[in-house]
Amino acid sequence: MALPEDEDALLGTLQTRFGKHPQRHPGLAWAEVAQRLQARPALLPTLHQMEASGGEPDVLCLDGEALVFCDCAPESPAGRRSLCYDRAALDGRKEHPPAGSALEQAQAMGATLLDEAQYRVLQQLGEFDRKTSSWLLTPPELRAQGGALFGDRRYGRVFSYHNGAASYYAARGFRVWVGL
């Protein structure tokens, strides 16, 4: 949870990042974002956690309409790596379990993993995960078969792949979004 004294620093960081990347939110003024944040102060602890774990949140429009704060760090957030996909995968690991799961950590932050379509929208706004990869929200029918999706950018292209949900790698984390 963000402390009151941290709130001004967080808002300053978000405003500076917003100003540096206008291509992510064309035609939007920071004053509108600040007004929306004032109306929804419960978002601040989530944004604080996104920032503190290396997500570098910024304002985007992932679905063509609604504004969101989304992780825009060049690589998968450093504070959210080496995790399997969800609790079922974590519980199923017999040896060398990771410290946690991406889905659970996202939920604990009050945020949602990017799905495959949202990840592709993010990738149109910059080049992300050129050295890392990020777990993606996986459709239940795929997850029921033991798999989970992740994405990255290699060779100038964006890829989404599948992996066993219990797998984890030092270079795989997760990206989240929260509605504004």
N, CA and C of each residue as an Amber inpcrd file, in Angstrom:
protein
   540
   0.8380000  -1.1840000   0.0000000   0.0000000   0.0000000   0.0000000
   0.8780000   1.2410000   0.0000000   0.5900000   2.1670000  -0.8610000
   1.3620000   3.4040000  -0.9490000   1.0990000   4.2590000   0.2890000
   2.1490000   4.7630000   0.8710000   2.0100000   5.6600000   2.0070000
   1.7130000   7.0650000   1.4900000   1.0220000   7.8970000   2.2960000
   0.6790000   9.2440000   1.8280000   1.8800000  10.0470000   1.3320000
   3.0190000   9.9240000   2.0260000   4.2000000  10.6790000   1.5930000
   4.7610000  10.1590000   0.2680000   4.4690000   8.8940000  -0.0450000
   4.9040000   8.3160000  -1.3190000   4.0020000   8.7320000  -2.4730000
   2.7870000   9.1660000  -2.1560000   1.7970000   9.4710000  -3.1810000
   2.2750000  10.5640000  -4.1350000   2.8160000  11.6420000  -3.5850000
   3.3000000  12.7300000  -4.4470000   4.4490000  12.2660000  -5.3340000
   5.3600000  11.4720000  -4.7660000   6.4810000  10.9650000  -5.5600000
   5.9820000  10.0550000  -6.6700000   5.0310000   9.1750000  -6.3570000
   4.4700000   8.2780000  -7.3660000   3.7860000   9.0750000  -8.4700000
   2.9550000  10.0260000  -8.1000000   2.2590000  10.8360000  -9.1050000
   3.2420000  11.6180000  -9.9620000   4.3090000  12.1100000  -9.3570000
   5.3460000  12.8180000 -10.1200000   6.0240000  11.9040000 -11.1250000
   6.3280000  10.6890000 -10.7030000   6.9460000   9.7010000 -11.5930000
   6.0170000   9.3630000 -12.7570000   4.7500000   9.1250000 -12.4360000
   3.7700000   8.7920000 -13.4770000   3.5910000   9.9510000 -14.4570000
   3.5400000  11.1690000 -13.9480000   3.3670000  12.3350000 -14.8140000
   4.5810000  12.5280000 -15.7240000   5.7690000  12.3390000 -15.1900000
   6.9870000  12.4690000 -16.0010000   7.0050000  11.4310000 -17.1100000
   6.6960000  10.1860000 -16.7750000   6.6700000   9.1110000 -17.7780000
   5.5940000   9.3990000 -18.8320000   4.4380000   9.8600000 -18.4000000
   3.3460000  10.2140000 -19.2980000   3.8240000  11.2590000 -20.3200000
   4.5620000  12.2500000 -19.8480000   5.0620000  13.3070000 -20.7240000
   6.1280000  12.8390000 -21.7020000   6.8930000  11.8270000 -21.3220000
   7.9760000  11.3190000 -22.1800000   7.4800000  10.4150000 -23.3000000
   6.2770000   9.8930000 -23.1910000   5.7860000   8.8990000 -24.1510000
   4.3910000   9.2570000 -24.6830000   4.2450000  10.4030000 -25.3620000
   2.9160000  10.8180000 -25.8370000   2.3150000   9.8600000 -26.8670000
   3.1290000   9.0700000 -27.5450000   2.6170000   8.1240000 -28.5430000
   1.7630000   7.0340000 -27.8990000   1.8920000   6.8450000 -26.6040000
   1.1080000   5.8240000 -25.9110000  -0.3170000   6.2900000 -25.6100000
  -0.5400000   7.5960000 -25.6410000  -1.8460000   8.1630000 -25.2690000
  -2.0970000   9.4570000 -26.0430000  -2.1610000   9.3770000 -27.3670000
  -2.3150000  10.5880000 -28.1810000  -3.5890000  11.3670000 -27.8290000
  -3.4280000  12.6750000 -27.7430000  -4.5580000  13.5530000 -27.4950000
  -5.0360000  13.6080000 -26.0530000  -4.3830000  12.9020000 -25.1660000
  -4.7900000  12.8730000 -23.7630000  -3.8880000  13.8010000 -22.9610000
  -4.4770000  14.5940000 -22.0870000  -3.7180000  15.4930000 -21.2230000
  -3.5800000  14.8850000 -19.8250000  -2.4390000  15.1540000 -19.1870000
  -2.2100000  14.6500000 -17.8370000  -3.3060000  15.1270000 -16.8800000
  -3.8330000  16.3120000 -17.0750000  -4.8770000  16.8330000 -16.1850000
  -6.0740000  15.8800000 -16.1180000  -6.4300000  15.2630000 -17.2490000
  -7.5380000  14.3090000 -17.2530000  -7.1810000  13.0500000 -16.4660000
  -5.9480000  12.5850000 -16.6310000  -5.4880000  11.4050000 -15.8910000
  -5.4890000  11.7090000 -14.3930000  -4.9610000  12.8650000 -14.0110000
  -4.9130000  13.2490000 -12.5980000  -6.3180000  13.3320000 -12.0120000
  -7.2480000  13.8560000 -12.7750000  -8.6300000  13.9530000 -12.3210000
  -9.2210000  12.5600000 -12.0880000  -8.9600000  11.6480000 -13.0100000
  -9.4650000  10.2750000 -12.8570000  -8.8360000   9.5940000 -11.6420000
  -7.5350000   9.8380000 -11.4200000  -6.8700000   9.2550000 -10.2530000
  -7.4440000   9.8140000  -8.9520000  -7.7460000  11.1010000  -8.9340000
  -8.3490000  11.6960000  -7.7410000  -9.6980000  11.0540000  -7.4380000
 -10.4400000  10.6970000  -8.4800000 -11.7420000  10.0730000  -8.3050000
 -11.6290000   8.6140000  -7.8720000 -10.4500000   8.0000000  -8.0830000
 -10.2560000   6.5790000  -7.7440000  -8.9690000   6.3950000  -6.9540000
  -8.8890000   6.9370000  -5.7370000  -7.6570000   6.8360000  -4.9530000
  -7.2660000   5.3940000  -4.6150000  -8.2020000   4.4560000  -4.7000000
  -7.8830000   3.0490000  -4.4220000  -6.9230000   2.4670000  -5.4570000
  -6.7370000   3.1450000  -6.5920000  -5.7750000   2.6760000  -7.6090000
  -4.3270000   2.9150000  -7.1950000  -4.1070000   3.8810000  -6.3210000
  -2.7330000   4.2560000  -5.9830000  -1.9000000   3.1150000  -5.3930000
  -2.4350000   2.2980000  -4.4860000  -1.6080000   1.1810000  -4.0040000
  -1.2190000   0.2080000  -5.1160000  -2.1320000  -0.0480000  -6.0540000
  -1.8060000  -0.9290000  -7.1840000  -0.7230000  -0.2950000  -8.0480000
  -0.8760000   0.9730000  -8.3680000   0.1380000   1.6630000  -9.1770000
   1.4830000   1.7010000  -8.4550000   1.4440000   1.8710000  -7.1470000
   2.6840000   1.8500000  -6.3670000   3.3710000   0.4900000  -6.4890000
   2.6030000  -0.5890000  -6.3880000   3.1850000  -1.9290000  -6.5110000
   3.7080000  -2.1830000  -7.9230000   2.9680000  -1.7010000  -8.9170000
   3.4400000  -1.8440000 -10.3050000   4.7760000  -1.1340000 -10.4720000
   4.8770000   0.0670000  -9.9430000   6.1160000   0.8560000 -10.0510000
   7.2410000   0.2170000  -9.2510000   6.9500000  -0.1600000  -8.0130000
   7.9840000  -0.7100000  -7.1260000   8.5710000  -2.0200000  -7.6430000
   7.7930000  -2.7910000  -8.3990000   8.2820000  -4.0720000  -8.9190000
   8.8900000  -3.9380000 -10.3180000   9.0380000  -2.7050000 -10.8000000
   9.7330000  -2.4810000 -12.0630000   8.8530000  -2.3950000 -13.2930000
   7.5490000  -2.2490000 -13.1170000   6.6330000  -2.2520000 -14.2580000
   6.6140000  -0.9840000 -15.0960000   7.0270000   0.1460000 -14.5170000
   6.9930000   1.4240000 -15.2230000   5.6210000   1.6850000 -15.8590000
   4.5540000   1.7330000 -15.0430000   3.2060000   1.9060000 -15.5980000
   3.0300000   3.2370000 -16.3210000   2.2840000   3.1830000 -17.4170000
   1.9260000   4.3720000 -18.1810000   0.5050000   4.1800000 -18.7050000
  -0.0890000   5.2620000 -19.1650000  -1.4740000   5.2490000 -19.6330000
  -1.5380000   4.8000000 -21.0840000  -2.4190000   3.8320000 -21.3470000
  -2.6530000   3.3060000 -22.6980000  -4.1460000   3.1180000 -22.8940000
  -4.5080000   2.8550000 -24.1240000  -5.8650000   2.4190000 -24.4480000
  -5.7120000   1.0420000 -25.0860000  -5.9450000  -0.0090000 -24.3060000
  -5.6990000  -1.3760000 -24.7760000  -6.8360000  -1.9540000 -25.6030000
  -8.0380000  -1.4330000 -25.4240000  -9.1820000  -2.0370000 -26.1100000
  -9.8730000  -1.1020000 -27.0930000  -9.2610000   0.0310000 -27.3910000
  -9.8590000   0.9780000 -28.3190000 -10.7190000   2.0250000 -27.6520000
 -11.0450000   1.8530000 -26.3690000 -11.9120000   2.8030000 -25.6760000
 -11.4130000   3.1770000 -24.2860000 -11.3400000   2.2140000 -23.3870000
 -11.0460000   2.5010000 -21.9850000  -9.5610000   2.7720000 -21.7690000
  -9.2770000   3.7460000 -20.9250000  -7.8960000   4.0360000 -20.5560000
  -7.4780000   3.1370000 -19.4050000  -6.2380000   2.6980000 -19.4520000
  -5.6850000   1.8480000 -18.4010000  -4.2600000   2.2990000 -18.0900000
  -3.7840000   1.9520000 -16.9200000  -2.3590000   1.9960000 -16.6330000
  -1.8540000   0.5940000 -16.9320000  -0.7700000   0.4980000 -17.6820000
  -0.2060000  -0.7830000 -18.1010000   1.3020000  -0.7570000 -17.8950000
   1.8660000  -1.9060000 -17.5680000   3.3270000  -2.0110000 -17.4530000
   3.9710000  -1.7080000 -18.7970000   4.8670000  -0.7390000 -18.8200000
   5.5520000  -0.3520000 -20.0540000   7.0730000  -0.4230000 -19.9240000
   7.5640000  -1.1730000 -18.9460000   9.0100000  -1.3740000 -18.8270000
   9.5070000  -2.0690000 -20.0840000  10.6930000  -1.7210000 -20.5760000
  11.1930000  -2.3540000 -21.7950000  11.2420000  -3.8820000 -21.7050000
  11.5920000  -4.4000000 -20.5470000  11.6380000  -5.8470000 -20.3320000
  10.6210000  -6.2150000 -19.2570000  10.2660000  -7.4640000 -19.1890000
   9.3120000  -7.9240000 -18.1860000   9.7810000  -7.4420000 -16.8120000
   8.8990000  -6.8980000 -15.9900000   9.3150000  -6.2870000 -14.7270000
  10.2200000  -7.1850000 -13.8810000  11.3730000  -6.6470000 -13.5240000
  12.3930000  -7.4160000 -12.8170000  11.9100000  -7.9580000 -11.4800000
  11.0200000  -7.2610000 -10.8150000  10.5260000  -7.7090000  -9.5190000
   9.4270000  -8.7440000  -9.6010000   9.1430000  -9.2280000 -10.8240000
   8.0430000 -10.1830000 -11.0130000   8.4510000 -11.3210000 -11.9380000
   9.6230000 -11.8480000 -11.7510000  10.1080000 -12.9330000 -12.6150000
  10.2850000 -14.2260000 -11.8210000  10.6120000 -15.2800000 -12.5480000
  10.8520000 -16.6100000 -11.9610000   9.6210000 -17.1380000 -11.2300000
   8.4770000 -17.0040000 -11.8860000   7.2100000 -17.4620000 -11.3220000
   6.5240000 -18.4040000 -12.2930000   5.8260000 -19.3990000 -11.7760000
   4.9960000 -20.2140000 -12.6530000   3.7070000 -19.4430000 -12.9420000
   2.7970000 -20.0350000 -13.6930000   1.6210000 -19.2920000 -14.1410000
   0.5790000 -19.0610000 -13.0370000   0.1170000 -20.1090000 -12.3470000
  -0.9660000 -19.9470000 -11.3720000  -0.7720000 -20.8860000 -10.1800000
  -1.6970000 -20.8350000  -9.2320000  -1.6080000 -21.6410000  -8.0100000
  -1.6220000 -23.1360000  -8.3090000  -2.4650000 -23.5740000  -9.2360000
  -2.5130000 -24.9990000  -9.5690000  -1.1590000 -25.4780000 -10.0770000
  -0.5020000 -24.6670000 -10.8940000   0.8270000 -25.0260000 -11.4000000
   1.8440000 -25.0630000 -10.2640000   1.7680000 -24.0970000  -9.3790000
   2.6890000 -24.0370000  -8.2370000   2.5000000 -25.2520000  -7.3340000
   1.2490000 -25.5730000  -7.0320000   0.9660000 -26.7310000  -6.1740000
   1.3930000 -28.0390000  -6.8300000   1.3940000 -28.0830000  -8.1470000
   1.7540000 -29.2940000  -8.8710000   3.2500000 -29.5210000  -9.0090000
   4.0540000 -28.5290000  -8.6640000   5.5130000 -28.6910000  -8.7710000
   6.0250000 -29.5210000  -7.6150000   6.6360000 -30.6460000  -7.9270000
   7.1530000 -31.5320000  -6.8820000   8.5590000 -31.1140000  -6.4340000
   9.3530000 -30.6350000  -7.3640000  10.7310000 -30.2460000  -7.0400000
  10.9840000 -28.8100000  -7.4610000  11.7730000 -28.1190000  -6.6850000
  12.2250000 -26.7570000  -6.9900000  11.0860000 -25.8070000  -7.3560000
  10.0970000 -25.6960000  -6.4880000   8.9970000 -24.7750000  -6.8140000
   9.4830000 -23.3240000  -6.7860000   8.9140000 -22.4830000  -7.6350000
   9.2560000 -21.0610000  -7.6090000   8.6420000 -20.3880000  -6.3820000
   8.9440000 -19.1370000  -6.1970000   8.4630000 -18.3920000  -5.0290000
   6.9730000 -18.0870000  -5.0930000   6.3650000 -18.2010000  -6.2570000
   4.9530000 -17.8800000  -6.3710000   4.4700000 -18.0360000  -7.7910000
   3.2980000 -17.4740000  -8.0540000   2.7250000 -17.5570000  -9.3890000
   2.3440000 -16.1700000  -9.9040000   2.4030000 -16.0230000 -11.2100000
   2.0980000 -14.7430000 -11.8520000   0.6480000 -14.3340000 -11.6030000
  -0.2750000 -15.2380000 -11.7970000  -1.6900000 -14.9120000 -11.6530000
  -2.0170000 -14.4660000 -10.2280000  -1.4890000 -15.1750000  -9.2420000
  -1.7510000 -14.8070000  -7.8510000  -1.1310000 -13.4610000  -7.4930000
   0.0870000 -13.2150000  -7.9520000   0.7240000 -11.9400000  -7.6380000
  -0.0050000 -10.7820000  -8.3030000  -0.4670000 -10.9730000  -9.5170000
  -1.2320000  -9.9240000 -10.2000000  -2.5110000  -9.6290000  -9.4210000
  -3.2200000 -10.6650000  -9.0180000  -4.4580000 -10.4750000  -8.2610000
  -4.1890000  -9.7860000  -6.9290000  -3.1020000 -10.1530000  -6.2620000
  -2.7550000  -9.5270000  -4.9870000  -2.4510000  -8.0380000  -5.1630000
  -1.9440000  -7.6760000  -6.3400000  -1.6680000  -6.2700000  -6.6400000
  -2.9520000  -5.5030000  -6.9740000  -4.0270000  -6.2240000  -7.2660000
  -5.2580000  -5.5800000  -7.7020000  -5.2590000  -5.2940000  -9.1890000
  -4.4890000  -6.0650000  -9.9430000  -4.3230000  -5.8500000 -11.3820000
  -4.6340000  -7.1460000 -12.1350000  -4.6130000  -7.0540000 -13.4590000
  -4.9390000  -8.1810000 -14.3220000  -3.8070000  -8.4090000 -15.3130000
  -3.4510000  -9.6780000 -15.5350000  -2.4560000  -9.9910000 -16.5590000
  -2.9540000  -9.5300000 -17.9210000  -2.0390000  -9.0960000 -18.7710000
  -2.3930000  -8.7870000 -20.1570000  -2.7710000 -10.0800000 -20.8580000
  -3.7920000 -10.0220000 -21.6900000  -4.0970000 -11.1800000 -22.5240000
  -3.3370000 -11.0410000 -23.8430000  -3.4800000 -12.0010000 -24.7070000
  -2.7120000 -12.0260000 -25.9490000  -3.0090000 -10.8080000 -26.8240000
  -4.2650000 -10.4250000 -26.9600000  -4.6300000  -9.2670000 -27.7940000
  -4.0880000  -7.9750000 -27.1870000  -4.1930000  -7.8190000 -25.8810000
  -3.6790000  -6.6200000 -25.2230000  -2.1630000  -6.5280000 -25.3560000
  -1.5000000  -7.6610000 -25.2600000  -0.0440000  -7.6950000 -25.4040000
   0.3660000  -7.2200000 -26.8010000  -0.3820000  -7.6110000 -27.8030000
  -0.0770000  -7.1690000 -29.1700000  -0.3220000  -5.6680000 -29.3450000
  -1.3450000  -5.1310000 -28.6820000  -1.5700000  -3.6820000 -28.7160000
  -0.3870000  -2.9710000 -28.0660000   0.0420000  -3.4500000 -26.9050000
   1.2100000  -2.8650000 -26.2390000   2.4100000  -2.8700000 -27.1770000
   2.6360000  -3.9690000 -27.8570000   3.7950000  -4.1010000 -28.7340000
   3.7220000  -3.1640000 -29.9460000   2.5460000  -2.6680000 -30.2830000
   2.4290000  -1.6830000 -31.3600000   2.8840000  -0.3050000 -30.9110000
   2.9910000  -0.1000000 -29.6130000   3.3680000   1.2000000 -29.0580000
   4.8400000   1.2950000 -28.7040000   5.5790000   0.2380000 -28.9180000
   7.0050000   0.2030000 -28.5990000   7.5180000  -1.2080000 -28.7480000
   8.7760000  -1.3920000 -28.4000000   9.3770000  -2.7240000 -28.4450000
   9.6090000  -3.1980000 -27.0220000   8.8790000  -4.2270000 -26.6390000
   8.9100000  -4.7460000 -25.2810000   9.3060000  -6.2220000 -25.2920000
   9.9520000  -6.6540000 -24.2160000  10.3560000  -8.0640000 -24.0440000
  11.2640000  -8.5470000 -25.1720000  12.2830000  -7.7690000 -25.4710000
  13.2560000  -8.1940000 -26.4880000  14.2620000  -9.1940000 -25.9220000
  14.4220000  -9.2080000 -24.5930000  15.3390000 -10.1560000 -23.9460000
  14.6200000 -11.0330000 -22.9280000  13.3890000 -10.6820000 -22.5970000
  12.6170000 -11.4150000 -21.6060000  11.3280000 -11.9040000 -22.2560000
  10.4650000 -12.4970000 -21.4660000   9.1300000 -12.8740000 -21.9220000
   8.1650000 -12.6210000 -20.7780000   6.8730000 -12.5850000 -21.0940000
   5.8550000 -12.2930000 -20.0870000   4.7030000 -13.2910000 -20.1900000
   4.3070000 -13.8500000 -19.0330000   3.1140000 -14.6800000 -18.9930000
   1.9290000 -13.8510000 -19.4540000   1.0060000 -14.4780000 -20.1770000
  -0.2130000 -13.8230000 -20.6590000  -1.4260000 -14.5380000 -20.0840000
  -2.4850000 -13.7780000 -19.8590000  -3.7190000 -14.3750000 -19.3710000
  -4.1510000 -15.4560000 -20.3600000  -4.3180000 -16.6450000 -19.8580000
  -4.5330000 -17.8210000 -20.6960000  -5.9970000 -18.2450000 -20.6830000
  -6.5700000 -18.5210000 -21.8580000  -7.9560000 -18.9870000 -21.8980000
  -8.1160000 -20.2770000 -21.0810000  -9.2590000 -20.4070000 -20.3930000
  -9.4780000 -21.5820000 -19.5290000  -9.3330000 -22.9120000 -20.2540000
  -9.7550000 -22.9850000 -21.5280000  -9.6780000 -24.2690000 -22.2320000
  -8.2280000 -24.6980000 -22.4820000  -7.3410000 -23.7500000 -22.6720000
  -5.9280000 -24.0810000 -22.8210000  -5.3230000 -24.4190000 -21.4580000
  -5.6790000 -23.6370000 -20.4540000  -5.1520000 -23.8770000 -19.1090000
  -5.5960000 -25.2400000 -18.5940000  -6.8070000 -25.6730000 -18.9290000
  -7.3320000 -26.9640000 -18.4800000  -6.5010000 -28.1300000 -19.0130000
  -5.7650000 -27.8880000 -20.0750000  -4.9150000 -28.9290000 -20.6450000
  -3.4820000 -28.8660000 -20.1140000  -3.2360000 -27.9630000 -19.1560000
  -1.9200000 -27.8860000 -18.5240000  -1.0170000 -26.7980000 -19.0590000
  -1.4520000 -26.1010000 -20.0870000  -0.6010000 -25.0880000 -20.6940000
  -0.9210000 -23.6830000 -20.2480000  -0.0490000 -22.7660000 -20.6180000
  -0.2430000 -21.3320000 -20.3790000   0.5010000 -20.5880000 -21.4780000
   0.0410000 -19.3800000 -21.7590000   0.6270000 -18.5600000 -22.8250000
   1.6430000 -17.5740000 -22.2820000   2.6190000 -17.2510000 -23.1170000
   3.5330000 -16.1520000 -22.8360000   3.9110000 -15.5080000 -24.1570000
   4.4160000 -14.2950000 -24.0760000   4.7840000 -13.5840000 -25.2890000
   6.1290000 -12.9080000 -25.1550000   6.7130000 -12.5920000 -26.3120000
   7.9440000 -11.8110000 -26.3650000   8.1130000 -11.2320000 -27.7590000
   9.1620000 -10.4700000 -27.9540000   9.4970000  -9.8890000 -29.2540000
  10.9000000 -10.3720000 -29.6160000  11.0010000 -11.0250000 -30.7580000
  12.2820000 -11.4910000 -31.2700000  12.3040000 -11.2710000 -32.7720000
  13.4700000 -10.9820000 -33.3010000  13.6480000 -10.8570000 -34.7540000
  12.6970000  -9.8420000 -35.3740000  12.3560000  -8.7970000 -34.6120000
  11.4680000  -7.7700000 -35.1100000  10.0100000  -8.1670000 -35.1790000
   9.6460000  -9.2820000 -34.5490000   8.2540000  -9.7670000 -34.5650000
   7.7960000 -10.0700000 -33.1450000   6.4990000 -10.0100000 -32.9500000
   5.9000000 -10.3590000 -31.6600000   5.3940000 -11.7900000 -31.7530000
   5.7640000 -12.5860000 -30.7660000   5.3640000 -13.9880000 -30.7280000
   4.5580000 -14.2570000 -29.4640000   3.6100000 -15.1650000 -29.5740000
   3.0050000 -15.7450000 -28.3850000   3.1960000 -17.2530000 -28.5130000
   3.5000000 -17.8550000 -27.3870000   3.8270000 -19.2750000 -27.3430000
   3.0470000 -19.9260000 -26.2130000   3.2600000 -21.2150000 -26.0760000
   2.6950000 -21.9470000 -24.9540000   3.8230000 -22.6280000 -24.2130000
   3.5650000 -22.9250000 -22.9700000   4.5190000 -23.6350000 -22.1290000
   3.7020000 -24.3330000 -21.0530000   4.2860000 -25.3040000 -20.4130000
   3.6140000 -25.8710000 -19.2590000   3.4580000 -24.7860000 -18.2010000
   2.3040000 -24.6960000 -17.5870000   2.0340000 -23.6320000 -16.6190000
   2.9480000 -23.6990000 -15.4010000   3.5170000 -24.8580000 -15.1170000
   4.3940000 -25.0010000 -13.9560000   5.8300000 -24.5630000 -14.2420000
   6.1410000 -24.2740000 -15.4910000   7.5090000 -23.8560000 -15.8130000
   7.7590000 -22.4440000 -15.3090000   9.0130000 -22.1450000 -15.0790000
   9.3900000 -20.7860000 -14.7030000  10.8370000 -20.5630000 -15.1070000
  11.1270000 -19.3120000 -15.4410000  12.4450000 -18.9450000 -15.9540000
  12.8480000 -17.5940000 -15.3870000  14.1280000 -17.3920000 -15.2230000
  14.6370000 -16.1280000 -14.6810000  14.2860000 -14.9410000 -15.5660000
  14.0760000 -15.1710000 -16.8470000  13.7740000 -14.0800000 -17.7730000
  12.2850000 -13.9950000 -18.1180000  11.4340000 -14.7370000 -17.4070000
   9.9950000 -14.6360000 -17.6760000   9.2930000 -14.0720000 -16.4540000
   8.5500000 -12.9920000 -16.7020000   7.7530000 -12.3720000 -15.6430000
   6.3260000 -12.2220000 -16.1130000   5.7240000 -11.1320000 -15.7220000
   4.3670000 -10.8570000 -16.1710000   4.1180000  -9.3600000 -16.1930000
   3.2290000  -8.9520000 -17.0870000   2.8050000  -7.5530000 -17.2220000
   1.3290000  -7.4780000 -16.8490000   0.9530000  -6.3620000 -16.2150000
  -0.4290000  -6.1820000 -15.7840000  -0.9800000  -4.8420000 -16.2430000
  -2.2950000  -4.7290000 -16.0990000  -2.9820000  -3.4710000 -16.3500000
  -4.0410000  -3.2880000 -15.2800000  -4.4220000  -2.0320000 -15.0930000
  -5.5070000  -1.6900000 -14.1790000  -6.2850000  -0.5410000 -14.8130000
  -7.6070000  -0.6320000 -14.7790000  -8.4550000   0.3800000 -15.3990000
  -8.3300000   1.7190000 -14.7180000  -8.4760000   2.7680000 -15.5040000
  -8.3310000   4.1310000 -14.9750000  -9.6940000   4.7810000 -14.8930000
